[in-house]
């Protein structure tokens, strides 16, 4: 992903209602949810919901499909994974730690920081 696309996606998620909508769509999976169901579950009025769905769609984070009179929205999992990949691509690289998978990044970084702090404390005592 380009930096401009990353900024657009993060900006779209940097709003409480849109984040809630996106999390709901991620939870529901590729089948998606109708706009009416989203509004009812999150208690968002139709005009506001339409605005938020447009913003998420323009950021490439969601897709929509029409079935009869209903529009179903779902998370764009490829874009979501690209965003997470971009954010964790060089995880811990400047700290000299190879942490591997994004899920383990924080745990290994914490462990490495504890070791580093411990050695610094021991060095300060001598």
C-alpha positions in Angstrom: 0.0 0.0 0.0 1.1 3.6 -0.6 1.5 5.9 2.3 -1.4 8.0 1.0 -3.7 5.0 1.1 -2.6 4.1 4.6 -3.3 7.6 5.8 -6.7 7.6 4.2 -7.6 4.2 5.8 -6.4 5.3 9.2 -8.2 8.6 8.9 -11.4 6.7 8.1 -11.0 4.5 11.2 -10.1 7.5 13.4 -13.8 8.2 14.2 -15.7 6.3 16.8 -18.8 5.4 14.8 -16.8 4.3 11.7 -14.5 2.2 13.9 -17.6 0.5 15.4 -19.1 -0.1 12.0 -15.8 -1.5 10.7 -15.4 -3.8 13.7 -18.9 -5.1 13.2 -18.3 -5.9 9.6 -15.0 -7.6 10.5 -16.9 -9.7 13.0 -19.6 -10.7 10.6 -17.1 -11.9 7.9 -17.3 -11.9 4.1 -21.1 -12.5 4.0 -21.6 -9.0 5.2 -24.5 -7.1 6.8 -27.3 -5.0 5.4 -27.2 -1.3 6.0 -30.4 -1.6 8.0 -28.9 -4.2 10.3 -25.8 -2.1 10.9 -27.9 0.9 11.8 -30.2 -1.1 14.1 -27.3 -2.9 15.9 -25.2 0.2 16.4 -28.1 2.7 16.8 -27.0 4.9 13.9 -29.5 6.9 12.0 -29.7 6.2 8.2 -28.2 9.5 7.0 -25.3 9.3 9.4 -24.7 5.6 8.6 -24.7 6.4 4.9 -22.0 9.1 5.4 -19.8 6.7 7.5 -20.2 3.8 5.0 -19.2 6.2 2.2 -16.1 7.2 4.1 -15.1 3.6 4.8 -15.8 2.7 1.2 -13.7 5.6 -0.2 -10.8 4.4 2.0 -11.1 0.9 0.5 -11.9 -0.7 3.8 -15.3 -2.0 2.9 -17.1 -3.4 -0.1 -20.8 -3.4 -0.9 -23.1 -5.6 -3.0 -26.8 -5.1 -3.9 -29.3 -8.0 -3.5 -32.7 -6.9 -4.4 -33.7 -3.9 -2.4 -30.9 -4.3 0.1 -27.2 -3.3 0.1 -24.9 -5.6 2.0 -21.6 -4.3 3.3 -18.5 -6.3 4.3 -15.0 -5.6 5.3 -12.4 -5.7 2.6 -10.1 -8.2 4.3 -7.4 -7.8 1.7 -7.1 -4.1 2.5 -7.3 -4.8 6.2 -4.4 -7.3 6.0 -2.4 -4.9 3.8 -2.9 -2.1 6.4 -1.9 -4.4 9.3 1.0 -5.7 7.2 2.2 -2.1 6.5 2.0 -1.2 10.2 3.9 -4.3 11.4 6.2 -4.8 8.4 9.4 -3.8 10.2 8.2 -4.5 13.7 11.1 -4.2 16.2 13.7 -3.9 13.3 15.4 -0.9 14.8 15.6 -2.5 18.2 17.7 -5.4 16.9 14.9 -7.8 17.7 13.4 -10.2 15.1 9.9 -10.7 16.4 8.3 -12.4 13.4 4.6 -12.5 13.3 2.6 -9.3 14.2 0.8 -11.1 17.0 4.0 -11.8 18.8 5.6 -8.4 18.1 4.4 -6.7 21.3 5.2 -9.7 23.5 8.8 -10.1 22.1 9.4 -6.4 22.2 8.3 -6.2 25.8 10.6 -9.2 26.7 13.5 -7.5 24.8 12.9 -4.2 26.6 12.8 -5.9 30.0 16.2 -7.6 29.2 17.7 -4.3 28.0 16.4 -2.5 31.2 17.8 -5.2 33.4 21.2 -5.1 31.8 21.2 -1.3 32.0 20.3 -1.4 35.7 23.0 -4.0 36.4 25.5 -1.8 34.5 24.5 1.2 36.6 25.1 -0.6 39.8 28.7 -1.6 39.0 
